[in-house]
Amino acid sequence: MKLKLKNVFLAYFLVSIAGLLYALVQLGQPCDCLPPLRAAAEQLRQKDLRISQLQADLRRPPPAPAQPPEPEALPTIYVVTPTYARLVQKAELVRLSQTLSLVPRLHWLLVEDAEGPTPLVSGLLAASGLLFTHLAVLTPKAQRLREGEPGWVRPRGVEQRNRALDWLRGGGRAVGGEKDPPPPGTRGVVYFADDDNTYSRELFEEMRWTRGVSVWPVGLVGGLRFEGPRVQDGRVVGFHTAWEPNRPFPLDMAGFAVALPLLLAKPHAQFDASAPRGHLESSLLSHLVDPKDLEPRAANCTRVLVWHTRTEKPKMKQEEQLQRQGRGSDPAVEV
């Protein structure tokens, strides 16, 4: 037993001596631990550099917000509005003018259904602050609504819209405001805006860059919540409408705009007063564009930005009664 323990101790001693000798030998060898140390130092240096860059970015003032184009660089929107004398005329025109005043680079063509300019409309235009052209043309008697006829029996505003087209083409005479039509090469778009509709300011920016004929939905029209083009893959493939869906262009007057160069290039394109009911818009557009080439706007015609609203006709029974008594409202007060 003593012999065995002695042998174990001797073996342990020899192994220890060998390990010590190996360690002493290794102390004189070059160390291979420098590459990992260098890599770790480089990582720390890169992190310090990134932290310095982030600190510099935080100290740098924020960039100025993108500036919208100068108004002079924008195409002009020519808004054509037929109007006629009635009790709510001034109220309608004030509301519309204040919407239009929010839109840059806009020219209002206001066309009266009258032999000449009326003081009410002339005064309203002068006070509007808008760039405007005042036109006037009387609807022929044969085309005027007769007493008791519903408004849809005869197309309205035909002569007035065509007079505005004549002026844009250099063939009409203005009675007020800007007298000269746009010079050749003018970039612009023409929109037919009745005085009793309701318009979002966004609508005008949607139409501004029209290349041919742009389209969008119109709310509260045709007995529907809205009526307008159906779009697939960015192209007009049909129309959402209930009344005579087979019309060439089943669109409301408020649902399209036409590039000015296109209108000038088609001098015979105008509205036809003899067009069947509901075909007035088609009588113009059929001369300008194929339905497949219409340009959908308003998020591919999924947003309503114009509404076919109508002001209720005021009831004047009390006024009439007072007039019979000689105590009517002062006619010198413009309403």
ZADO-1210 file (C-alpha; in nm, 4 decimals, padded with zeros to 6 digits):
<atoms>
<atom x="00.0000" y="00.0000" z="00.0000" code="MET" pos="1"/>
<atom x="00.2873" y="00.2324" z="00.0844" code="LYS" pos="2"/>
<atom x="00.4508" y="00.1429" z="-00.2440" code="LEU" pos="3"/>
<atom x="00.1410" y="00.2311" z="-00.4411" code="LYS" pos="4"/>
<atom x="00.1026" y="00.5701" z="-00.2704" code="LEU" pos="5"/>
<atom x="00.4655" y="00.6436" z="-00.3391" code="LYS" pos="6"/>
<atom x="00.4157" y="00.5628" z="-00.7076" code="ASN" pos="7"/>
<atom x="00.1079" y="00.7887" z="-00.7282" code="VAL" pos="8"/>
<atom x="00.2931" y="01.0771" z="-00.5638" code="PHE" pos="9"/>
<atom x="00.5839" y="01.0316" z="-00.8008" code="LEU" pos="10"/>
<atom x="00.3557" y="01.0351" z="-01.1051" code="ALA" pos="11"/>
<atom x="00.1788" y="01.3482" z="-00.9807" code="TYR" pos="12"/>
<atom x="00.5148" y="01.5172" z="-00.9214" code="PHE" pos="13"/>
<atom x="00.6390" y="01.4352" z="-01.2693" code="LEU" pos="14"/>
<atom x="00.3175" y="01.5620" z="-01.4317" code="VAL" pos="15"/>
<atom x="00.3392" y="01.8861" z="-01.2330" code="SER" pos="16"/>
<atom x="00.7000" y="01.9374" z="-01.3298" code="ILE" pos="17"/>
<atom x="00.6076" y="01.8806" z="-01.6969" code="ALA" pos="18"/>
<atom x="00.3219" y="02.1312" z="-01.6747" code="GLY" pos="19"/>
<atom x="00.5470" y="02.3887" z="-01.5124" code="LEU" pos="20"/>
<atom x="00.8138" y="02.3416" z="-01.7774" code="LEU" pos="21"/>
<atom x="00.5486" y="02.3839" z="-02.0544" code="TYR" pos="22"/>
<atom x="00.4236" y="02.7038" z="-01.8942" code="ALA" pos="23"/>
<atom x="00.7757" y="02.8413" z="-01.8700" code="LEU" pos="24"/>
<atom x="00.8341" y="02.7611" z="-02.2369" code="VAL" pos="25"/>
<atom x="00.5090" y="02.9370" z="-02.3420" code="GLN" pos="26"/>
<atom x="00.6062" y="03.2562" z="-02.1629" code="LEU" pos="27"/>
<atom x="00.8681" y="03.3158" z="-02.4258" code="GLY" pos="28"/>
<atom x="00.6284" y="03.2641" z="-02.7208" code="GLN" pos="29"/>
<atom x="00.4432" y="03.5567" z="-02.8979" code="PRO" pos="30"/>
<atom x="00.0803" y="03.6009" z="-02.7816" code="CYS" pos="31"/>
<atom x="-00.2019" y="03.5599" z="-03.0426" code="ASP" pos="32"/>
<atom x="-00.4595" y="03.7539" z="-02.8356" code="CYS" pos="33"/>
<atom x="-00.4001" y="04.0938" z="-03.0032" code="LEU" pos="34"/>
<atom x="-00.6433" y="04.0522" z="-03.3023" code="PRO" pos="35"/>
<atom x="-00.9493" y="04.0030" z="-03.0764" code="PRO" pos="36"/>
<atom x="-00.8437" y="04.3009" z="-02.8685" code="LEU" pos="37"/>
<atom x="-00.7990" y="04.5138" z="-03.1787" code="ARG" pos="38"/>
<atom x="-01.1468" y="04.4097" z="-03.3084" code="ALA" pos="39"/>
<atom x="-01.3099" y="04.4982" z="-02.9771" code="ALA" pos="40"/>
<atom x="-01.1340" y="04.8370" z="-02.9747" code="ALA" pos="41"/>
<atom x="-01.2550" y="04.9076" z="-03.3297" code="GLU" pos="42"/>
<atom x="-01.6145" y="04.8273" z="-03.2315" code="GLN" pos="43"/>
<atom x="-01.5921" y="05.0698" z="-02.9405" code="LEU" pos="44"/>
<atom x="-01.4482" y="05.3365" z="-03.1718" code="ARG" pos="45"/>
<atom x="-01.7348" y="05.2910" z="-03.4220" code="GLN" pos="46"/>
<atom x="-01.9934" y="05.3166" z="-03.1443" code="LYS" pos="47"/>
<atom x="-01.8307" y="05.6357" z="-03.0119" code="ASP" pos="48"/>
<atom x="-01.8358" y="05.7788" z="-03.3651" code="LEU" pos="49"/>
<atom x="-02.2075" y="05.6964" z="-03.4103" code="ARG" pos="50"/>
<atom x="-02.2909" y="05.8538" z="-03.0734" code="ILE" pos="51"/>
<atom x="-02.1051" y="06.1702" z="-03.1799" code="SER" pos="52"/>
<atom x="-02.2999" y="06.1810" z="-03.5085" code="GLN" pos="53"/>
<atom x="-02.6325" y="06.1445" z="-03.3267" code="LEU" pos="54"/>
<atom x="-02.5395" y="06.4208" z="-03.0834" code="GLN" pos="55"/>
<atom x="-02.4490" y="06.6469" z="-03.3768" code="ALA" pos="56"/>
<atom x="-02.7843" y="06.5710" z="-03.5441" code="ASP" pos="57"/>
<atom x="-02.9675" y="06.6650" z="-03.2250" code="LEU" pos="58"/>
<atom x="-02.7858" y="06.9984" z="-03.2085" code="ARG" pos="59"/>
<atom x="-02.8596" y="07.0735" z="-03.5775" code="ARG" pos="60"/>
<atom x="-03.1777" y="07.2845" z="-03.6316" code="PRO" pos="61"/>
<atom x="-03.4672" y="07.0957" z="-03.7975" code="PRO" pos="62"/>
<atom x="-03.5007" y="07.1369" z="-04.1762" code="PRO" pos="63"/>
<atom x="-03.7465" y="07.3957" z="-04.2994" code="ALA" pos="64"/>
<atom x="-04.0806" y="07.2446" z="-04.4068" code="PRO" pos="65"/>
<atom x="-04.1311" y="07.1972" z="-04.7796" code="ALA" pos="66"/>
<atom x="-04.2736" y="07.5119" z="-04.9298" code="GLN" pos="67"/>
<atom x="-04.5758" y="07.4871" z="-05.1611" code="PRO" pos="68"/>
<atom x="-04.5241" y="07.6117" z="-05.5157" code="PRO" pos="69"/>
<atom x="-04.5536" y="07.9839" z="-05.5673" code="GLU" pos="70"/>
<atom x="-04.9025" y="08.0765" z="-05.6919" code="PRO" pos="71"/>
<atom x="-04.7544" y="08.1977" z="-06.0202" code="GLU" pos="72"/>
<atom x="-04.6264" y="07.8450" z="-06.0860" code="ALA" pos="73"/>
<atom x="-04.9710" y="07.6866" z="-06.0522" code="LEU" pos="74"/>
<atom x="-05.2142" y="07.6317" z="-06.3404" code="PRO" pos="75"/>
<atom x="-05.5106" y="07.8676" z="-06.3183" code="THR" pos="76"/>
<atom x="-05.8514" y="07.7291" z="-06.2281" code="ILE" pos="77"/>
<atom x="-06.1274" y="07.9012" z="-06.4295" code="TYR" pos="78"/>
<atom x="-06.4543" y="07.8565" z="-06.2388" code="VAL" pos="79"/>
<atom x="-06.7636" y="07.9157" z="-06.4545" code="VAL" pos="80"/>
<atom x="-07.0796" y="08.0004" z="-06.2591" code="THR" pos="81"/>
<atom x="-07.4158" y="08.0783" z="-06.4218" code="PRO" pos="82"/>
<atom x="-07.6481" y="08.2805" z="-06.1987" code="THR" pos="83"/>
<atom x="-07.9951" y="08.4332" z="-06.2196" code="TYR" pos="84"/>
<atom x="-08.1967" y="08.6815" z="-06.0141" code="ALA" pos="85"/>
<atom x="-08.3924" y="08.5374" z="-05.7200" code="ARG" pos="86"/>
<atom x="-08.4307" y="08.6016" z="-05.3496" code="LEU" pos="87"/>
<atom x="-08.1434" y="08.3755" z="-05.2477" code="VAL" pos="88"/>
<atom x="-07.9056" y="08.4828" z="-05.5255" code="GLN" pos="89"/>
<atom x="-07.6847" y="08.7043" z="-05.3113" code="LYS" pos="90"/>
<atom x="-07.6724" y="08.4520" z="-05.0263" code="ALA" pos="91"/>
<atom x="-07.5654" y="08.1778" z="-05.2688" code="GLU" pos="92"/>
<atom x="-07.2999" y="08.3925" z="-05.4334" code="LEU" pos="93"/>
<atom x="-07.1560" y="08.5167" z="-05.1034" code="VAL" pos="94"/>
<atom x="-07.1166" y="08.1594" z="-04.9809" code="ARG" pos="95"/>
<atom x="-06.9548" y="08.0459" z="-05.3036" code="LEU" pos="96"/>
<atom x="-06.7242" y="08.3481" z="-05.3287" code="SER" pos="97"/>
<atom x="-06.5925" y="08.2879" z="-04.9788" code="GLN" pos="98"/>
<atom x="-06.5086" y="07.9281" z="-05.0662" code="THR" pos="99"/>
<atom x="-06.3334" y="08.0378" z="-05.3856" code="LEU" pos="100"/>
<atom x="-06.1327" y="08.2993" z="-05.1943" code="SER" pos="101"/>
<atom x="-05.9511" y="08.0135" z="-05.0172" code="LEU" pos="102"/>
<atom x="-05.8150" y="07.8766" z="-05.3461" code="VAL" pos="103"/>
<atom x="-05.4945" y="08.0209" z="-05.4943" code="PRO" pos="104"/>
<atom x="-05.4609" y="08.0998" z="-05.8630" code="ARG" pos="105"/>
<atom x="-05.8339" y="08.1050" z="-05.9376" code="LEU" pos="106"/>
<atom x="-06.0286" y="08.3130" z="-06.1894" code="HIS" pos="107"/>
<atom x="-06.4060" y="08.3357" z="-06.1424" code="TRP" pos="108"/>
<atom x="-06.6213" y="08.3684" z="-06.4553" code="LEU" pos="109"/>
<atom x="-06.9628" y="08.4753" z="-06.3256" code="LEU" pos="110"/>
<atom x="-07.2266" y="08.4840" z="-06.5981" code="VAL" pos="111"/>
<atom x="-07.5629" y="08.6479" z="-06.5352" code="GLU" pos="112"/>
<atom x="-07.8827" y="08.5365" z="-06.7013" code="ASP" pos="113"/>
<atom x="-07.9652" y="08.8967" z="-06.7911" code="ALA" pos="114"/>
<atom x="-07.9342" y="09.1479" z="-07.0725" code="GLU" pos="115"/>
<atom x="-07.6593" y="09.3268" z="-06.8856" code="GLY" pos="116"/>
<atom x="-07.4832" y="09.3426" z="-06.5489" code="PRO" pos="117"/>
<atom x="-07.6974" y="09.4008" z="-06.2414" code="THR" pos="118"/>
<atom x="-07.5862" y="09.6225" z="-05.9504" code="PRO" pos="119"/>
<atom x="-07.6219" y="09.3359" z="-05.7024" code="LEU" pos="120"/>
<atom x="-07.3826" y="09.1043" z="-05.8863" code="VAL" pos="121"/>
<atom x="-07.1436" y="09.3850" z="-05.9871" code="SER" pos="122"/>
<atom x="-07.1159" y="09.5006" z="-05.6268" code="GLY" pos="123"/>
<atom x="-07.0661" y="09.1492" z="-05.4936" code="LEU" pos="124"/>
<atom x="-06.7869" y="09.0794" z="-05.7408" code="LEU" pos="125"/>
<atom x="-06.6109" y="09.4076" z="-05.6629" code="ALA" pos="126"/>
<atom x="-06.6186" y="09.3262" z="-05.2899" code="ALA" pos="127"/>
<atom x="-06.5140" y="08.9612" z="-05.3270" code="SER" pos="128"/>
<atom x="-06.1400" y="09.0206" z="-05.3603" code="GLY" pos="129"/>
<atom x="-06.1288" y="08.7575" z="-05.6342" code="LEU" pos="130"/>
<atom x="-05.9862" y="08.7818" z="-05.9832" code="LEU" pos="131"/>
<atom x="-06.3061" y="08.7764" z="-06.1875" code="PHE" pos="132"/>
<atom x="-06.4653" y="08.8301" z="-06.5240" code="THR" pos="133"/>
<atom x="-06.8281" y="08.9446" z="-06.5303" code="HIS" pos="134"/>
<atom x="-07.0356" y="08.8262" z="-06.8253" code="LEU" pos="135"/>
<atom x="-07.4060" y="08.8498" z="-06.9090" code="ALA" pos="136"/>
<atom x="-07.6340" y="08.6835" z="-07.1611" code="VAL" pos="137"/>
<atom x="-08.0107" y="08.6414" z="-07.1501" code="LEU" pos="138"/>
<atom x="-08.1574" y="08.2950" z="-07.1973" code="THR" pos="139"/>
<atom x="-08.3878" y="08.2953" z="-07.5029" code="PRO" pos="140"/>
<atom x="-08.7565" y="08.2965" z="-07.4139" code="LYS" pos="141"/>
<atom x="-08.8167" y="07.9596" z="-07.5814" code="ALA" pos="142"/>
<atom x="-08.5633" y="07.7972" z="-07.3472" code="GLN" pos="143"/>
<atom x="-08.6844" y="07.9555" z="-07.0241" code="ARG" pos="144"/>
<atom x="-08.8843" y="07.7657" z="-06.7645" code="LEU" pos="145"/>
<atom x="-09.2535" y="07.8427" z="-06.7680" code="ARG" pos="146"/>
<atom x="-09.4517" y="07.9173" z="-06.4555" code="GLU" pos="147"/>
<atom x="-09.5044" y="07.5986" z="-06.2581" code="GLY" pos="148"/>
<atom x="-09.2617" y="07.3843" z="-06.4590" code="GLU" pos="149"/>
<atom x="-09.0158" y="07.1733" z="-06.2563" code="PRO" pos="150"/>
<atom x="-08.6506" y="07.2643" z="-06.2958" code="GLY" pos="151"/>
<atom x="-08.5553" y="06.9416" z="-06.4707" code="TRP" pos="152"/>
<atom x="-08.7864" y="06.9986" z="-06.7691" code="VAL" pos="153"/>
<atom x="-08.5421" y="07.2327" z="-06.9478" code="ARG" pos="154"/>
<atom x="-08.1649" y="07.2565" z="-06.9176" code="PRO" pos="155"/>
<atom x="-08.0607" y="07.5715" z="-06.7341" code="ARG" pos="156"/>
<atom x="-07.7455" y="07.7793" z="-06.7613" code="GLY" pos="157"/>
<atom x="-07.6674" y="07.6612" z="-07.1137" code="VAL" pos="158"/>
<atom x="-07.6305" y="08.0052" z="-07.2731" code="GLU" pos="159"/>
<atom x="-07.4323" y="08.1297" z="-06.9749" code="GLN" pos="160"/>
<atom x="-07.1805" y="07.8424" z="-06.9774" code="ARG" pos="161"/>
<atom x="-07.1368" y="07.8733" z="-07.3532" code="ASN" pos="162"/>
<atom x="-07.0780" y="08.2487" z="-07.3189" code="ARG" pos="163"/>
<atom x="-06.7968" y="08.1722" z="-07.0740" code="ALA" pos="164"/>
<atom x="-06.6471" y="07.9250" z="-07.3235" code="LEU" pos="165"/>
<atom x="-06.6683" y="08.1924" z="-07.5934" code="ASP" pos="166"/>
<atom x="-06.4813" y="08.4376" z="-07.3708" code="TRP" pos="167"/>
<atom x="-06.2071" y="08.1850" z="-07.2913" code="LEU" pos="168"/>
<atom x="-06.1632" y="08.1321" z="-07.6657" code="ARG" pos="169"/>
<atom x="-06.1366" y="08.5040" z="-07.7275" code="GLY" pos="170"/>
<atom x="-06.4823" y="08.5538" z="-07.8760" code="GLY" pos="171"/>
<atom x="-06.6894" y="08.7017" z="-07.5933" code="GLY" pos="172"/>
<atom x="-06.7154" y="09.0499" z="-07.4446" code="ARG" pos="173"/>
<atom x="-06.6909" y="09.0962" z="-07.0690" code="ALA" pos="174"/>
<atom x="-06.9023" y="09.3550" z="-06.8883" code="VAL" pos="175"/>
<atom x="-06.6798" y="09.3789" z="-06.5829" code="GLY" pos="176"/>
<atom x="-06.3565" y="09.2634" z="-06.4231" code="GLY" pos="177"/>
<atom x="-06.0783" y="09.1122" z="-06.6338" code="GLU" pos="178"/>
<atom x="-06.1648" y="09.1811" z="-06.9965" code="LYS" pos="179"/>
<atom x="-05.8873" y="08.9929" z="-07.1790" code="ASP" pos="180"/>
<atom x="-05.9078" y="08.6132" z="-07.2228" code="PRO" pos="181"/>
<atom x="-05.6102" y="08.3954" z="-07.1271" code="PRO" pos="182"/>
<atom x="-05.3194" y="08.4285" z="-07.3721" code="PRO" pos="183"/>
<atom x="-05.2150" y="08.1302" z="-07.5854" code="PRO" pos="184"/>
<atom x="-05.0183" y="07.8698" z="-07.3931" code="GLY" pos="185"/>
<atom x="-05.1863" y="07.9436" z="-07.0597" code="THR" pos="186"/>
<atom x="-05.1908" y="07.6426" z="-06.8296" code="ARG" pos="187"/>
<atom x="-05.5309" y="07.6028" z="-06.6715" code="GLY" pos="188"/>
<atom x="-05.8419" y="07.3992" z="-06.6094" code="VAL" pos="189"/>
<atom x="-06.2108" y="07.4902" z="-06.6490" code="VAL" pos="190"/>
<atom x="-06.4735" y="07.3898" z="-06.3939" code="TYR" pos="191"/>
<atom x="-06.8494" y="07.4502" z="-06.4099" code="PHE" pos="192"/>
<atom x="-06.9603" y="07.5390" z="-06.0560" code="ALA" pos="193"/>
<atom x="-07.3282" y="07.6162" z="-06.0029" code="ASP" pos="194"/>
<atom x="-07.3969" y="07.8795" z="-05.7383" code="ASP" pos="195"/>
<atom x="-07.6072" y="07.6532" z="-05.5125" code="ASP" pos="196"/>
<atom x="-07.3672" y="07.3591" z="-05.4655" code="ASN" pos="197"/>
<atom x="-07.1323" y="07.3050" z="-05.1712" code="THR" pos="198"/>
<atom x="-06.7605" y="07.2683" z="-05.2484" code="TYR" pos="199"/>
<atom x="-06.4653" y="07.1495" z="-05.0433" code="SER" pos="200"/>
<atom x="-06.1475" y="07.3494" z="-05.0911" code="ARG" pos="201"/>
<atom x="-05.9680" y="07.0183" z="-05.1552" code="GLU" pos="202"/>
<atom x="-06.1683" y="06.9669" z="-05.4720" code="LEU" pos="203"/>
<atom x="-05.9935" y="07.2506" z="-05.6518" code="PHE" pos="204"/>
<atom x="-05.6465" y="07.1128" z="-05.5805" code="GLU" pos="205"/>
<atom x="-05.7641" y="06.7736" z="-05.7085" code="GLU" pos="206"/>
<atom x="-05.8597" y="06.9239" z="-06.0448" code="MET" pos="207"/>
<atom x="-05.5732" y="07.1717" z="-06.0861" code="ARG" pos="208"/>
<atom x="-05.3348" y="06.9410" z="-06.2758" code="TRP" pos="209"/>
<atom x="-05.5949" y="06.7964" z="-06.5136" code="THR" pos="210"/>
<atom x="-05.4401" y="06.6912" z="-06.8455" code="ARG" pos="211"/>
<atom x="-05.7635" y="06.6137" z="-07.0335" code="GLY" pos="212"/>
<atom x="-06.0894" y="06.5603" z="-06.8444" code="VAL" pos="213"/>
<atom x="-06.0796" y="06.4732" z="-06.4734" code="SER" pos="214"/>
<atom x="-06.3748" y="06.3246" z="-06.2816" code="VAL" pos="215"/>
<atom x="-06.4900" y="06.2541" z="-05.9249" code="TRP" pos="216"/>
<atom x="-06.8094" y="06.1673" z="-05.7324" code="PRO" pos="217"/>
<atom x="-07.0830" y="06.4167" z="-05.6445" code="VAL" pos="218"/>
<atom x="-07.2839" y="06.3769" z="-05.3272" code="GLY" pos="219"/>
<atom x="-07.6618" y="06.3977" z="-05.2859" code="LEU" pos="220"/>
<atom x="-07.7508" y="06.3774" z="-05.6529" code="VAL" pos="221"/>
<atom x="-07.9607" y="06.1585" z="-05.8816" code="GLY" pos="222"/>
<atom x="-08.1645" y="06.0268" z="-05.5908" code="GLY" pos="223"/>
<atom x="-07.8507" y="05.8614" z="-05.4494" code="LEU" pos="224"/>
<atom x="-07.6128" y="05.9293" z="-05.1628" code="ARG" pos="225"/>
<atom x="-07.3550" y="05.9946" z="-05.4331" code="PHE" pos="226"/>
<atom x="-07.3103" y="05.9390" z="-05.8026" code="GLU" pos="227"/>
<atom x="-06.9867" y="05.9082" z="-05.9964" code="GLY" pos="228"/>
<atom x="-06.7306" y="05.6972" z="-06.1806" code="PRO" pos="229"/>
<atom x="-06.6350" y="05.3416" z="-06.0878" code="ARG" pos="230"/>
<atom x="-06.2587" y="05.2941" z="-06.0996" code="VAL" pos="231"/>
<atom x="-06.0469" y="04.9800" z="-06.1339" code="GLN" pos="232"/>
<atom x="-05.6669" y="04.9797" z="-06.1493" code="ASP" pos="233"/>
<atom x="-05.6669" y="05.3567" z="-06.1835" code="GLY" pos="234"/>
<atom x="-05.9013" y="05.3662" z="-06.4848" code="ARG" pos="235"/>
<atom x="-06.2695" y="05.4524" z="-06.5170" code="VAL" pos="236"/>
<atom x="-06.4583" y="05.1324" z="-06.5998" code="VAL" pos="237"/>
<atom x="-06.8173" y="05.2467" z="-06.5459" code="GLY" pos="238"/>
<atom x="-07.0455" y="05.4780" z="-06.3511" code="PHE" pos="239"/>
<atom x="-07.2443" y="05.4486" z="-06.0308" code="HIS" pos="240"/>
<atom x="-07.5786" y="05.6000" z="-06.1238" code="THR" pos="241"/>
<atom x="-07.9449" y="05.5040" z="-06.1128" code="ALA" pos="242"/>
<atom x="-08.0986" y="05.7223" z="-06.3840" code="TRP" pos="243"/>
<atom x="-08.0262" y="05.6369" z="-06.7492" code="GLU" pos="244"/>
<atom x="-07.6933" y="05.4630" z="-06.6852" code="PRO" pos="245"/>
<atom x="-07.6421" y="05.4210" z="-07.0617" code="ASN" pos="246"/>
<atom x="-07.5867" y="05.7910" z="-07.1183" code="ARG" pos="247"/>
<atom x="-07.2467" y="05.8552" z="-07.2853" code="PRO" pos="248"/>
<atom x="-07.1268" y="06.0386" z="-06.9743" code="PHE" pos="249"/>
<atom x="-07.3642" y="05.9849" z="-06.6782" code="PRO" pos="250"/>
<atom x="-07.1997" y="06.2630" z="-06.4765" code="LEU" pos="251"/>
<atom x="-07.3274" y="06.5632" z="-06.2849" code="ASP" pos="252"/>
<atom x="-07.2131" y="06.9090" z="-06.3980" code="MET" pos="253"/>
<atom x="-07.0144" y="06.9381" z="-06.0728" code="ALA" pos="254"/>
<atom x="-06.8348" y="06.6082" z="-06.1335" code="GLY" pos="255"/>
<atom x="-06.5747" y="06.6960" z="-06.3977" code="PHE" pos="256"/>
<atom x="-06.3194" y="06.9544" z="-06.5089" code="ALA" pos="257"/>
<atom x="-06.1589" y="07.0130" z="-06.8490" code="VAL" pos="258"/>
<atom x="-05.8042" y="07.1212" z="-06.9258" code="ALA" pos="259"/>
<atom x="-05.8048" y="07.4673" z="-07.0845" code="LEU" pos="260"/>
<atom x="-05.5741" y="07.3666" z="-07.3752" code="PRO" pos="261"/>
<atom x="-05.8152" y="07.0857" z="-07.4667" code="LEU" pos="262"/>
<atom x="-06.1129" y="07.3234" z="-07.4753" code="LEU" pos="263"/>
<atom x="-05.9200" y="07.5706" z="-07.6881" code="LEU" pos="264"/>
<atom x="-05.8145" y="07.2927" z="-07.9259" code="ALA" pos="265"/>
<atom x="-06.1817" y="07.1948" z="-07.9758" code="LYS" pos="266"/>
<atom x="-06.3458" y="07.5264" z="-08.0694" code="PRO" pos="267"/>
<atom x="-06.6812" y="07.3679" z="-08.1566" code="HIS" pos="268"/>
<atom x="-06.7225" y="07.1858" z="-07.8246" code="ALA" pos="269"/>
<atom x="-07.0046" y="07.3452" z="-07.6263" code="GLN" pos="270"/>
<atom x="-07.3265" y="07.2632" z="-07.4429" code="PHE" pos="271"/>
<atom x="-07.6302" y="07.1788" z="-07.6541" code="ASP" pos="272"/>
<atom x="-07.9520" y="07.3416" z="-07.5325" code="ALA" pos="273"/>
<atom x="-08.1549" y="07.0859" z="-07.7298" code="SER" pos="274"/>
<atom x="-07.9894" y="06.7859" z="-07.5641" code="ALA" pos="275"/>
<atom x="-08.2330" y="06.5372" z="-07.4029" code="PRO" pos="276"/>
<atom x="-08.2863" y="06.5531" z="-07.0310" code="ARG" pos="277"/>
<atom x="-07.9707" y="06.4458" z="-06.8454" code="GLY" pos="278"/>
<atom x="-07.7521" y="06.4620" z="-07.1570" code="HIS" pos="279"/>
<atom x="-07.6301" y="06.8211" z="-07.1227" code="LEU" pos="280"/>
<atom x="-07.2929" y="06.7171" z="-06.9803" code="GLU" pos="281"/>
<atom x="-07.2540" y="06.4513" z="-07.2503" code="SER" pos="282"/>
<atom x="-07.3223" y="06.7087" z="-07.5231" code="SER" pos="283"/>
<atom x="-06.9953" y="06.8809" z="-07.4275" code="LEU" pos="284"/>
<atom x="-06.7803" y="06.5877" z="-07.3180" code="LEU" pos="285"/>
<atom x="-06.8541" y="06.3772" z="-07.6256" code="SER" pos="286"/>
<atom x="-06.6530" y="06.6302" z="-07.8281" code="HIS" pos="287"/>
<atom x="-06.3575" y="06.6207" z="-07.5886" code="LEU" pos="288"/>
<atom x="-06.2756" y="06.2746" z="-07.4570" code="VAL" pos="289"/>
<atom x="-06.3462" y="05.9035" z="-07.4684" code="ASP" pos="290"/>
<atom x="-06.4871" y="05.7624" z="-07.1416" code="PRO" pos="291"/>
<atom x="-06.1901" y="05.5260" z="-07.1047" code="LYS" pos="292"/>
<atom x="-05.9526" y="05.8253" z="-07.1025" code="ASP" pos="293"/>
<atom x="-06.1186" y="06.0062" z="-06.8112" code="LEU" pos="294"/>
<atom x="-05.8797" y="06.0917" z="-06.5262" code="GLU" pos="295"/>
<atom x="-06.0142" y="05.9742" z="-06.1871" code="PRO" pos="296"/>
<atom x="-05.9419" y="06.2080" z="-05.8961" code="ARG" pos="297"/>
<atom x="-06.0402" y="06.2181" z="-05.5269" code="ALA" pos="298"/>
<atom x="-05.8609" y="05.8973" z="-05.4281" code="ALA" pos="299"/>
<atom x="-05.9786" y="05.7065" z="-05.7358" code="ASN" pos="300"/>
<atom x="-06.3286" y="05.8470" z="-05.6943" code="CYS" pos="301"/>
<atom x="-06.3711" y="05.7165" z="-05.3394" code="THR" pos="302"/>
<atom x="-06.4050" y="06.0596" z="-05.1724" code="ARG" pos="303"/>
<atom x="-06.6930" y="06.3062" z="-05.2068" code="VAL" pos="304"/>
<atom x="-06.5680" y="06.6660" z="-05.2174" code="LEU" pos="305"/>
<atom x="-06.8713" y="06.8382" z="-05.3737" code="VAL" pos="306"/>
<atom x="-07.2406" y="06.8151" z="-05.2871" code="TRP" pos="307"/>
<atom x="-07.5427" y="06.8951" z="-05.5016" code="HIS" pos="308"/>
<atom x="-07.7158" y="07.1006" z="-05.2355" code="THR" pos="309"/>
<atom x="-08.0064" y="07.3393" z="-05.2943" code="ARG" pos="310"/>
<atom x="-08.1263" y="07.6264" z="-05.0835" code="THR" pos="311"/>
<atom x="-08.4905" y="07.6033" z="-04.9852" code="GLU" pos="312"/>
<atom x="-08.7088" y="07.8616" z="-05.1546" code="LYS" pos="313"/>
<atom x="-08.8013" y="08.1205" z="-04.8902" code="PRO" pos="314"/>
<atom x="-09.1653" y="08.1540" z="-04.7925" code="LYS" pos="315"/>
<atom x="-09.2725" y="08.5170" z="-04.8322" code="MET" pos="316"/>
<atom x="-09.6358" y="08.5083" z="-04.7172" code="LYS" pos="317"/>
<atom x="-09.5818" y="08.7608" z="-04.4401" code="GLN" pos="318"/>
<atom x="-09.3850" y="08.9878" z="-04.6700" code="GLU" pos="319"/>
<atom x="-09.6629" y="08.9777" z="-04.9286" code="GLU" pos="320"/>
<atom x="-09.9202" y="09.0562" z="-04.6626" code="GLN" pos="321"/>
<atom x="-09.7242" y="09.3564" z="-04.5390" code="LEU" pos="322"/>
<atom x="-09.6748" y="09.4798" z="-04.8950" code="GLN" pos="323"/>
<atom x="-10.0502" y="09.4755" z="-04.9513" code="ARG" pos="324"/>
<atom x="-10.0766" y="09.6958" z="-04.6426" code="GLN" pos="325"/>
<atom x="-09.8083" y="09.9291" z="-04.7702" code="GLY" pos="326"/>
<atom x="-09.5666" y="09.8201" z="-04.4940" code="ARG" pos="327"/>
<atom x="-09.3335" y="09.5886" z="-04.6858" code="GLY" pos="328"/>
<atom x="-08.9605" y="09.5646" z="-04.6242" code="SER" pos="329"/>
<atom x="-08.7547" y="09.8576" z="-04.7527" code="ASP" pos="330"/>
<atom x="-08.6634" y="09.7684" z="-05.1143" code="PRO" pos="331"/>
<atom x="-08.3506" y="09.9801" z="-05.0854" code="ALA" pos="332"/>
<atom x="-08.2028" y="09.7241" z="-04.8457" code="VAL" pos="333"/>
<atom x="-08.0232" y="09.4664" z="-05.0569" code="GLU" pos="334"/>
<atom x="-08.0808" y="09.1059" z="-04.9496" code="VAL" pos="335"/>
</atoms>
